[in-house]
Amino acid sequence: MAQNKLVITVLKGILMGAADVVPGVSGGTIAFITGIYEELIKTIDKLDLGVLKSLGQHGFTATLKAYNLPFLIALLTGIAISILSLAKLITYLLATYPVHVWSFFFGLVLASVWYIGSQITKWNVAAIIMILVGTAVSYYITIAAPLGSPDSWWYIIFSGFVAIIAMILPGVSGAFLLLLLGSYETVLGSITGFVEALLAGNWNAALGYFATLVLFAVGCLLGLKMFSRVLTWLFTNYKNLTLALLTGFMLGSLNKLWPWKEVIETRANSRGEIVPFLEKSIAPSQVNGEPFLLWSISLMVIGFLLILMLEKYASKKQH
């Protein structure tokens, strides 16, 4: 792969990474827009233990070329640069301006609901049932107590397993899925904490954060290999019903993103900080403090329009 193409691939990875950090914006959509989606899926699908066998038989250079690894490494480098750069900013914004940030995220996901729903070409009883099922399941997840603590090792692996779907499906956001599972701030905090610990020379803390990120990466790898072919098959054979289920899934999740919340139950995270565990949505008028209503509505509209523009551009690139 020529050097200039590698640089361009890194830049495309930076765009994908930025999308993956923000709930509602799909890294898969950015891959479509930048024209690398098909190459990415084919490269991932080809990866297996045969890489090790090829290294022994054919050597390093031949293996890199056979498995298109320069492309994948360049893309992952760009994604990593973007995520490491943006994680601290979003962590700060969530802590300082929570209502504003959740309002923006709400608008992003609301537009994603509209976009995915608009791709349903055949409206029938089966499609409506799938939307209702997806909505009910997703809404129940938002109000139920999490299956486990977002800090527990198996839950982090599970979160990575589910969130990696965003790499495969345009229109589905990995950060959104992490939000739904309650793991978004845990993963984001681990990225931020790892960088800060490294810069401060606090190796014990850095190792702890790194272990969390490794567990998440393991889940991503498992999910990538197991989901890629299943989802390809579903979209090939049952595209309409799959889109209907995804539409319902995202529709029900809007409760999780509602900006105005009342904390019902708290928990101590891995750093001993008291954080919300269970919350319920309330009306802006019920908020104990400033609801920032005008700001919230404006940010919802901006988020909504941003997704529509991205998806419209992605559609033009496909035709």
C-alpha positions as CSV (number, residue, x, y, z in Angstrom):
1,M,0.0,0.0,0.0
2,A,1.5,3.3,-1.1
3,Q,2.5,5.7,1.8
4,N,0.0,8.4,0.7
5,K,-2.9,5.9,0.7
6,L,-1.9,4.8,4.3
7,V,-2.0,8.4,5.4
8,I,-5.5,8.9,3.9
9,T,-6.6,5.6,5.6
10,V,-5.3,7.0,8.9
11,L,-7.4,10.2,8.3
12,K,-10.5,8.1,7.5
13,G,-9.8,6.1,10.8
14,I,-9.7,9.4,12.7
15,L,-13.2,10.3,11.3
16,M,-14.5,6.8,12.2
17,G,-13.1,7.1,15.7
18,A,-14.8,10.4,16.2
19,A,-18.1,8.8,15.2
20,D,-17.6,5.8,17.5
21,V,-17.2,8.1,20.5
22,V,-20.5,9.9,20.0
23,P,-23.8,8.0,20.6
24,G,-26.0,8.0,17.5
25,V,-23.2,8.5,15.0
26,S,-22.2,5.2,13.4
27,G,-18.6,4.4,12.5
28,G,-20.1,2.1,9.8
29,T,-21.8,5.1,8.2
30,I,-18.5,7.0,8.1
31,A,-16.8,3.9,6.5
32,F,-19.5,4.1,3.9
33,I,-19.1,7.8,3.3
34,T,-15.3,7.5,3.0
35,G,-15.6,4.5,0.6
36,I,-13.8,1.9,2.8
37,Y,-16.8,-0.1,4.2
38,E,-16.6,-3.1,1.8
39,E,-12.8,-3.4,2.1
40,L,-13.1,-3.2,5.9
41,I,-15.7,-6.0,6.1
42,K,-13.8,-8.2,3.7
43,T,-10.5,-7.7,5.6
44,I,-12.1,-8.5,9.0
45,D,-13.9,-11.5,7.6
46,K,-10.6,-12.9,6.2
47,L,-8.7,-12.6,9.5
48,D,-8.3,-15.9,11.4
49,L,-5.6,-18.1,12.9
50,G,-4.3,-18.6,9.4
51,V,-2.3,-15.4,9.9
52,L,0.1,-17.2,12.2
53,K,0.5,-20.1,9.8
54,S,1.1,-17.7,7.0
55,L,3.8,-15.9,9.0
56,G,5.7,-19.1,9.5
57,Q,5.3,-20.3,5.9
58,H,5.5,-17.1,3.8
59,G,7.1,-14.5,6.1
60,F,6.1,-11.1,7.4
61,T,5.9,-9.1,4.2
62,A,3.8,-11.7,2.3
63,T,1.4,-12.1,5.2
64,L,0.9,-8.4,5.5
65,K,-0.1,-8.2,1.8
66,A,-2.2,-11.4,1.8
67,Y,-4.4,-10.3,4.7
68,N,-4.4,-6.5,3.8
69,L,-3.0,-5.7,7.2
70,P,-1.4,-2.4,6.3
71,F,-4.9,-1.0,5.6
72,L,-6.3,-2.4,8.9
73,I,-3.4,-1.2,11.0
74,A,-3.6,2.3,9.4
75,L,-7.3,2.5,10.0
76,L,-7.1,1.3,13.6
77,T,-4.3,3.8,14.3
78,G,-6.5,6.6,13.1
79,I,-9.4,5.3,15.2
80,A,-7.2,5.1,18.3
81,I,-5.8,8.6,17.8
82,S,-9.4,10.0,17.5
83,I,-10.8,8.1,20.5
84,L,-7.8,9.0,22.8
85,S,-8.2,12.6,21.8
86,L,-11.9,12.9,22.2
87,A,-12.5,10.7,25.3
88,K,-11.2,13.3,27.8
89,L,-13.3,16.1,26.2
90,I,-16.6,14.1,26.3
91,T,-15.8,12.9,29.8
92,Y,-15.4,16.5,30.9
93,L,-18.6,17.6,29.0
94,L,-20.6,14.8,30.6
95,A,-19.5,15.8,34.1
96,T,-19.9,19.6,33.5
97,Y,-22.8,19.9,31.1
98,P,-24.8,16.7,31.4
99,V,-28.2,18.0,30.3
100,H,-26.7,19.7,27.2
101,V,-24.7,16.6,26.2
102,W,-27.6,14.2,26.6
103,S,-29.8,16.5,24.7
104,F,-27.4,16.5,21.7
105,F,-27.1,12.7,22.0
106,F,-30.9,12.4,22.1
107,G,-31.2,14.3,18.8
108,L,-28.6,12.1,17.2
109,V,-30.3,8.9,18.1
110,L,-33.8,10.2,17.3
111,A,-32.6,11.0,13.7
112,S,-31.0,7.5,13.6
113,V,-34.5,6.0,14.4
114,W,-36.0,8.0,11.5
115,Y,-33.2,7.0,9.1
116,I,-33.3,3.3,9.8
117,G,-37.1,3.3,9.8
118,S,-37.2,5.0,6.4
119,Q,-35.2,2.1,4.9
120,I,-38.1,-0.3,5.7
121,T,-39.5,-1.0,2.2
122,K,-42.4,-3.3,3.0
123,W,-44.7,-2.4,5.9
124,N,-46.7,-5.4,7.0
125,V,-47.8,-7.1,10.2
126,A,-44.5,-8.9,10.7
127,A,-42.5,-5.6,10.4
128,I,-44.8,-3.8,12.9
129,I,-44.5,-6.7,15.3
130,M,-40.7,-6.6,15.1
131,I,-40.7,-2.8,15.8
132,L,-43.0,-3.3,18.8
133,V,-40.8,-6.2,20.1
134,G,-37.6,-4.2,19.6
135,T,-39.1,-1.1,21.3
136,A,-40.4,-3.2,24.3
137,V,-37.1,-5.0,24.8
138,S,-35.0,-1.9,24.5
139,Y,-37.2,0.1,26.8
140,Y,-37.2,-2.6,29.4
141,I,-33.3,-2.6,29.3
142,T,-33.3,1.1,30.0
143,I,-35.5,0.8,33.2
144,A,-34.2,-2.5,34.5
145,A,-31.3,-2.9,36.9
146,P,-28.2,-3.7,34.9
147,L,-27.3,-7.5,34.8
148,G,-23.9,-6.6,36.3
149,S,-21.7,-3.7,37.4
150,P,-20.3,-1.9,34.3
151,D,-16.9,-2.4,36.1
152,S,-17.1,-6.2,36.3
153,W,-14.7,-8.1,34.0
154,W,-17.4,-10.2,32.3
155,Y,-19.7,-7.3,31.7
156,I,-16.9,-5.3,30.0
157,I,-16.2,-8.2,27.7
158,F,-20.0,-8.5,27.0
159,S,-20.2,-4.8,26.3
160,G,-17.4,-5.0,23.7
161,F,-19.1,-8.1,22.2
162,V,-22.3,-6.1,21.6
163,A,-20.8,-2.7,20.8
164,I,-18.7,-3.9,17.9
165,I,-21.9,-4.3,15.8
166,A,-21.4,-0.7,14.9
167,M,-18.3,-1.6,12.9
168,I,-20.5,-3.9,10.8
169,L,-23.8,-2.1,10.5
170,P,-24.0,1.5,9.1
171,G,-26.6,3.4,11.1
172,V,-26.0,1.6,14.4
173,S,-23.7,3.4,16.9
174,G,-21.3,1.5,19.1
175,A,-21.3,4.3,21.7
176,F,-25.2,4.2,21.7
177,L,-25.1,0.4,22.5
178,L,-22.6,1.1,25.3
179,L,-25.0,3.7,26.7
180,L,-27.8,1.2,26.6
181,L,-25.7,-1.3,28.5
182,G,-24.6,1.3,31.0
183,S,-21.0,0.9,30.1
184,Y,-20.4,4.1,28.1
185,E,-18.9,6.1,30.9
186,T,-16.9,3.1,32.2
187,V,-15.1,2.5,28.9
188,L,-14.7,6.3,28.2
189,G,-13.3,6.8,31.7
190,S,-10.9,3.9,31.2
191,I,-9.5,5.5,28.0
192,T,-9.1,8.9,29.7
193,G,-7.7,7.4,32.9
194,F,-5.2,5.3,31.0
195,V,-3.8,8.3,29.1
196,E,-3.7,10.5,32.3
197,A,-2.0,7.7,34.3
198,L,0.6,7.3,31.7
199,L,1.4,11.0,31.5
200,A,1.6,11.2,35.3
201,G,3.8,8.1,35.5
202,N,1.3,6.2,37.7
203,W,2.0,2.8,36.3
204,N,-0.3,0.9,38.7
205,A,-3.3,2.9,37.7
206,A,-2.4,2.7,34.0
207,L,-2.2,-1.1,34.3
208,G,-5.7,-1.2,35.8
209,Y,-7.2,1.0,33.1
210,F,-5.3,-1.0,30.4
211,A,-6.7,-4.3,31.8
212,T,-10.2,-2.9,31.4
213,L,-9.5,-1.9,27.8
214,V,-8.0,-5.3,27.0
215,L,-11.1,-7.0,28.3
216,F,-13.2,-4.7,26.1
217,A,-11.0,-5.4,23.1
218,V,-11.4,-9.2,23.7
219,G,-15.2,-8.7,23.6
220,C,-14.9,-6.7,20.4
221,L,-12.9,-9.4,18.7
222,L,-15.2,-12.2,19.7
223,G,-18.3,-10.2,18.6
224,L,-16.6,-9.2,15.3
225,K,-16.0,-12.8,14.3
226,M,-19.3,-14.1,15.5
227,F,-21.6,-11.3,14.3
228,S,-20.1,-10.4,10.9
229,R,-21.4,-13.4,9.0
230,V,-24.7,-13.6,11.0
231,L,-25.6,-10.0,10.3
232,T,-24.6,-10.3,6.7
233,W,-26.9,-13.3,6.4
234,L,-29.8,-11.5,8.2
235,F,-29.5,-8.4,5.9
236,T,-29.3,-10.6,2.8
237,N,-32.3,-12.8,3.7
238,Y,-34.4,-10.8,6.1
239,K,-33.4,-7.2,5.6
240,N,-36.8,-5.7,6.1
241,L,-37.5,-7.4,9.4
242,T,-34.0,-6.8,10.7
243,L,-34.4,-3.0,9.9
244,A,-37.7,-3.1,11.7
245,L,-36.2,-4.7,14.8
246,L,-33.3,-2.2,14.8
247,T,-35.8,0.7,14.5
248,G,-37.7,-0.5,17.5
249,F,-34.5,-1.2,19.4
250,M,-33.4,2.4,19.0
251,L,-36.8,3.9,19.6
252,G,-37.1,2.2,23.0
253,S,-33.6,3.3,23.9
254,L,-34.6,7.0,23.8
255,N,-35.6,6.7,27.4
256,K,-32.0,6.1,28.3
257,L,-30.9,9.3,26.5
258,W,-33.6,11.6,27.9
259,P,-31.7,14.6,29.3
260,W,-33.7,15.1,32.5
261,K,-33.2,12.3,35.1
262,E,-33.9,11.6,38.7
263,V,-31.4,9.2,40.5
264,I,-33.2,6.4,42.2
265,E,-30.2,4.3,43.3
266,T,-26.4,4.9,43.4
267,R,-23.4,2.6,43.4
268,A,-19.6,3.0,44.0
269,N,-17.5,2.5,40.9
270,S,-14.0,0.9,40.8
271,R,-12.4,4.2,42.0
272,G,-14.8,4.4,45.0
273,E,-16.8,7.3,43.5
274,I,-20.6,7.4,44.0
275,V,-22.3,7.3,40.7
276,P,-25.9,6.8,39.5
277,F,-27.0,3.1,39.2
278,L,-30.7,3.4,38.5
279,E,-32.4,6.6,37.1
280,K,-35.8,7.5,35.8
281,S,-36.8,10.1,33.2
282,I,-38.7,13.1,34.5
283,A,-40.2,16.3,32.9
284,P,-38.0,19.4,32.6
285,S,-40.4,21.1,35.0
286,Q,-39.6,18.5,37.7
287,V,-35.9,19.1,37.6
288,N,-34.4,20.4,40.9
289,G,-32.4,23.2,39.3
290,E,-32.1,24.8,35.9
291,P,-33.5,22.5,33.1
292,F,-31.7,24.5,30.3
293,L,-34.8,23.9,28.1
294,L,-33.9,26.3,25.2
295,W,-30.3,25.0,25.0
296,S,-31.6,21.4,25.2
297,I,-34.1,21.8,22.3
298,S,-31.5,23.6,20.2
299,L,-28.9,20.8,20.7
300,M,-31.5,18.1,20.0
301,V,-32.3,19.8,16.6
302,I,-28.6,20.2,15.8
303,G,-28.0,16.5,16.6
304,F,-31.0,15.5,14.5
305,L,-29.9,17.5,11.5
306,L,-26.3,16.4,11.7
307,I,-27.3,12.7,11.3
308,L,-29.7,13.5,8.4
309,M,-26.8,15.3,6.6
310,L,-24.4,12.4,7.2
311,E,-26.8,9.8,6.1
312,K,-27.8,11.8,3.0
313,Y,-24.2,12.1,2.0
314,A,-23.6,8.4,2.7
315,S,-26.6,7.5,0.4
316,K,-25.1,9.6,-2.4
317,K,-21.8,7.8,-2.1
318,Q,-23.5,4.4,-2.4
319,H,-25.3,5.3,-5.7
